[in-house]
Amino acid sequence: MEFLGFSLRNNLFVAPMAGVTDRPFRQLCKSLGAGLAVSEMVTSNSLLYGSAKTRRRANHDGEVAPISVQIAGADPSMMADAARYNVDHGAQIIDINMGCPAKKICNVMAGSALLRDEALVGQILEAVVDAVPQTPVTLKIRTGWDNANRNALNILKIAEQSGIRALAMHGRTRACGYTGRAEYDTIRAVKAVARIPLIANGDIVSPETAKFVLDTTGADAVMIGRAAQGRPWLFREIEHFLNTSTHLMPPRVTEIHSILLAHLEDLYLFYGTETGVRIARKHISWYTKGLVGSAAFRHMMNQLPTIALQRQAVNDFFLALAEHNEHLPYVASDPDTPAPANADCGGLAA
């Protein structure tokens, strides 16, 4: 797939997720079939550029191109500075966050809260595009603020006029959070008039849902978030299904063990001992969800304070599982199974 001047493996993108899409996770997803991975958002507050967290988020050493970095904020000049900072530190695509529904982001009028102020949206987009004229700038949004205020079509027009090169769209309003069904009809309506590539996001949890969303919306690509947590091989499964209409065999316990161990080592190296152990816990929980005995294992894992103990516990769990179920495939419930639609979340506004 050609995308913004880059040749991608496919049209399967990793969604930016705070605290998840760090460099180790992005690299892993790309190695297992993702065509593009967007970083967790980087603050536009220049006072934080010196923090260890911000330095880590701007660390792209060894990462497979293209490197897409998401920035968040509500001040046009600060967002422009953030774009320049990240391009100077290796970003090849700048993505603007206007989709995050988290209260701590919306309370400072960033993320999806910006959708309530279309004039400010335009000012931010123009400032960022002008700040990095040689770098493609993309935008991620939701369908609107709430059921009565779905303005994705207006935001698309503003984005195109401002020089935004692609639009990613989560098919829910901010008020919906992650409840209800994703509004694929809204995404389809926006795609029908878009002059820039459109990436569909929301409730894509399997090869079948990825194909359904691509076929239903006409989107140029799909973006997968929570469903890939602990299941980074989902990208290769979707890629295979889209290419062949057949399913890959799910990974066996031994392969999950191998993938997890490699991921943990990357986390320890990237974050250091103390932070690495803490960050690793949630990934271990996601990887083991649905496996026999995993509930007790995850509870025990949260008590282990060192890399050595954490690594040994993971080895013991998977070796015991493989000994009794040598050929057991990975079978876990979808983490993002869509909830039924309700009156406030789902469907195109009249």
Secondary structure, DSSP 4 states (H G I P E B T S, - for coil): -EETTEE-S-SEEEPP-TTT--HHHHHHHHHTT-SEEBPPPEE--GGGTTSHHHHHHT--TTPPSP-EEEEE-S-HHHHHHHHHHHHHTT-SEEEEEE----HHHHTTT-GGGGGG-HHHHHHHHHHHHHH-TTS-EEEEEESBSSTT-B-HHHHHHHHHHHT--EEEEESS-TTTTT-S---HHHHHHHHHH-SS-EEEESS--SHHHHHHHHHHH--SEEEE-GGGTT-TTHHHHHHHHHHHSSPPPPPBHHHHHHHHHHHHHHHHHHH-HHHHHHHHHHHHHHHHTTSTTHHHHHHHHTT--SHHHHHHHHHHHHHHHHHH-TTPBP----TTPPPPP-SSSSS---
